[in-house]
Amino acid sequence: MLSILLSTYNVVVQPLVHDLLHQARQLNIPFEILIEDDASTDRRVCVENHALLSEPEVAYFQNHVNKGRSKVRNHLAAAANYPYLLFIDGDAGMKNANFISQYVQYLRFHQQLDKPFVVLGGVAYREMTPDPAFRLRWKYGLAREQKTAAIRNIAPYKSFTPFNMLISKSVFDEVSFDEWFTTYGFEDTVFGDQLRRKEITVEHIDNELYHDGIDSNADYLRKVESAMGNLAALYKAGKLPDSFVRESRLLQTYIRCKRVRMAGLVGLCLRVVKRPLRWLAVTGSSVTALDLLKLEGLIAALRR
């Protein structure tokens, strides 16, 4: 019935996998858990994750060269043996004891309807405030990512993320992740747009997982810089869906600046104050500073 697919990098997934095994075994359903480690640099992580092969339902793939999330997810889907795929990022944490049960109930209902589907359970953040050095990603997630299904369903493709996604394998065979992406940022947007173009329904439900793999403030800023490079390349190539461009506050700000021929000046001003903005983001976990750094990075990437 269900293939649970975990992509991971430098994260010990044993606690998450044991929770998944416990829940799935209680339901007495056919299932498997496929784990792919994308060339983790921490040897201890590799050893601990590899030990999960002792569980009969688990298969484990170890990459020796980092392939990126798109290739890893595509490989896991190709290796899956069951018709329904549950994608989970390795840095997720279990929020409730009936996580698998809720998805299985959804599956059984849609089996009766006999139609392909995509359903997103959502992402949540723990209430405990993390150390200041890790607070920026946490604050951003609370402000921008943690939303109820009712809110996410208003614009279902806008809130798209495969962090916690159940999808028919028949759908994934038509719409896989674009392997152009080898670095962090916006591969989810392109995947969601393919679903929209093929008129495949995306539904959101309240079945969240915690996002526990919180990057340090400095590491998150580096990821954001990489993401702005991807966004600029997609925008230049015309690969971004019109709906995403319309709904993106960041892109709309750039477009308005360009329309009045102020993009260069705005980029210059932001570049002048870039160091103070980085300081505010890293030491003060300022989401506003992060937004301004994104705009500076996007303008710089688009002007190269």
Disulfide bonds with the S-S distance in Angstrom:
none
